[in-house]
Amino acid sequence: MNDHVVLECRDLHKSFTEGELDVSVLKGADLQIHRAEKLAIVGPSGCGKSTLLHLLGGLDKADKGEVFIDGESIWQVDEGTRCRMRNRTLGFVYQFHHLLAEFTAQENVAMPLMVGGELASLAMQRAQEMLTLVGLGARLKHKPAQLSGGERQRAAIARALVTRPLCLLADEPTGNLDQATAAQVFELLLRLNIEQQIALVMVTHDRHLAKRMDRILHLDAGQVSQQEYNSN
C-alpha cells in the first residue's frame, strides 16, 4: 500500500435532531485513506455510511473530530480555502448523476475547472479529454436528457476526475443502474483508479463489488466495527 495518506479523519462524531430526539450517527470514526487505494464502506441502512462520506468530503461538519486532506485540516481554514481544497483534491460521484440539464456533457464536465478559475478554453479541452477517456468522446455536445443512464453516470465520473483529484468519493455510484450497466461503470472506476492513481472510496450495499476493493470498512452503530483486507 502506498504510504501517502490523502484523506484522514480522527474521532468523528455526528448527530442529527429528529423531532425531540438527538440521533447519534457517528461515534468516534477513525480512518486513513492512502493514494491509489480502493476502499469500500459497508453496513446496515442508517449506520452512517453516507454521513461519513459527506464529512470526509467537507460537505458537512462533524460535531467533534477532524478531517485532513493531504495532511491539512479542512476546518482550520476559511470557507474559501476549504472550497479550493475540495475542488483541487476531491471528486464526488453519487447514485444520481446531478448533471445540469441545460448544459452539454462537455460543459458539465468543464464546470469544476471553471469554478476553480481555469480558462474556459482549457477547461473545455480537458473536459473533452476526460469524456473521451470514459468512452463518451462522441457525446460531447449531448445534453443529459440525450444520454442513457450509464452515459450520464460516466459523464458524472468524468466531471469528478477532471481536476485530477487525489481521491474520489462515491456514494452508491451504481445503485441507480441496471446490473449490466452497473458492472460497466464499476469496471470503469477500477480502471481509472489504476490508470490515474486516484484513491477510490465507495459506499455500497453490494457485497460482490466490495470484495473487488483493497479494503472493506464495516460501519455499525456509528463506529468502525471491522476492517477486511482483500487479496485481489
N, C-alpha and C positions, 0 to 999 in steps of 0.2 A: 504494500500500500504506500502511495505517495505520502511523505511526511508533511507536506504543505497543507495546513488547515485553512480552508477557505471560508468556513462558516462554523460558528460555535455558539452554543447557549449554555448558560450556567444558572442552575437553580431557578428555572422559570416557574412562576405561579400565575394563574389567571382564573378569575371567577366572573360570573355574569349574574345579574339580578333578573329573576323571573317572578314577577308579582312581588310578594313579600319575602321570597326566598333568595338567598345567595347560593348559587350553584358553582361549586369549585370544579373547574375543568382540568387544569394542570396543577400538579402539586410537587414542584421541585424537579422539573425535567432538566437533564444534562445531556449534551450531545456535541460531538465533534464530527465535521464532515471534511474529508480530505479531497484534494484535487483529483479529478477524474474518477472518483469513487461513485458507485451505484448503490443507493440506499433506499430500501422500501420501508415505509411506515405503515403498520397494520394494527388492527384492533377492532373491538366492537363499536357499533354506532354510538356516538356521543362520548367517546373516550378522550377526545381532544386532538385527534389527528390533524384536522384542518386548522384548528386553533394554533397548534404548534407550528404548522407551516406558515400561517399568517404572521406569527410572532418572529419566526426566523427571517421572514422577508421584510420585517419592519413595517408591515401593513397595519399592525395593531401593537399596542404597548402592553407589556406584562405588568401585573400588579407588583411583582417582585422578580429580581433576577436581571440578567444582562445578556445581550446578543452582540457578537463580534463578527464583522465581515472583514475577512483578510486581516485579522488581528486588531481591527479598530472598532471601538464601541459605537453602535449606531445611535445610542441615546445620550451620549456625552457631546453631541454636536448639534448645531441648529438645524431647523427643518430643511432649509435649502441644501445644506451639505448632506443631510441624510437622503434626500431625494436624488442627489447626484450619485451618492454611493450605490443606491439601489439601481439606478439607471445604468451605471457602469459595470456593476459586478454581478447582478442577479437577473435571471429571466424567469417569467411566470407563465405556466400553462394550466388552464382549468378544464373542468369537464365540458363546459360550454366555451366556445371559441372567443366570444366577446370582440369579434371584428366589427368595425364601424361600417354600417350598411351603405353609407353614401360614398365610401371611398373604395378604390380598386385594391386588389390584393397587394400590389406593389406599394401603393400609398399607405396602406395599413402597416405593412412591414417596415417601411421607412420611418414611420412616426416616432418610435423611441429615439432614433438618431437625431431627428429634427428637434424633438423636445430637449435633447441634450446639447443642442447648439450646432449640430453639423450642418453644413451647406446642403440645401435641398438636392442639388445635382449629385453630390457624393452620396447622400443618403439613399436616393433612388437607385444609384448604381449598386450600392451594397445590398439593397433590398432585392434587386434583380439576381444578384449572385446567390443570395440565401434561398430565394424561391426556386432557382434552378437546382440548388443543392438538395432541396426536399422534393424535387420532381414536379415542380409547378412552373417551369420556365415558359410553358406555353399558355399560362393562365395569368400573366402579369396584369392585364387590363380588365380582368373579370372582377365584378363585384361579388361580395359574399353570397348573394342570392343566386348567382350563376355557378356556384361551386357546389360539389357534393359535400356530404358531411365529413368524409375523410379528407377532402381537399381543404375544407375550411380549417380543420384541425392541423393539417400540415402547414397552412399559412400562419396559424397561431404559433406553431413551433418556430417557424422562420422568424416571426416577429420577436419571439422571446430570445432568440440567439443572435439577432442582427447586431447587437452591441458587443458581441464576443464576451459574454459574461463568464465568471468563474464557476457559477453554479446555476442549475436550472431547477426550480421548484415546481413540481407538477402535482396537481390535486385531482386524482381520478381522471387522468387525461384521455383514457379510452372508454370511460364509463358511459358515454352517450352514443357509442358507435356499435354497429353490428359486429359479430365475432370476427369475421374475416378482415374487416376494415380496422378493427381494434388491433389485431395481430400485426397488420402492416404498419400502423402508427407506432406501436411499441418497438418493432424491429428498427424503425427509423430512429427512435430515441436512443436505442442501444448503439446504433451505428454512429450517430453524431457524438455520443458520449466518448467513443473511442477516437474518432477522427478529430474532433475539436478539443479533446482532453478537458471536457466540462464535467464537473460533478453533477450527478443526477439524483435528486431526492424526490421520491414519488409516493404519495398516499394512494393506497389501492386496497380493494377488498378481494382482489383476485390472487389467490394463493399461488397459482401457477406462474403468474407474472413476477410475484415477489421472489420466487425461487430462482429467477434469472438474474437477480441483483447480487451484488457482492455481500450485502449485509441486510438483515431484516430486523427492524426495531419494533418490538411489541409494546404498544401502549395499553394500559389497563388501569381504570380508576384514576386517571390523571398522572400516572407515573410510568417510567420505563420499567416494565416488568421482566423483560427478557431481550437478549440480542442473539441472533443466529448469524453465523458466518457461512456463506455458501461456497462450495468449491466448484467454480464454473470452469 
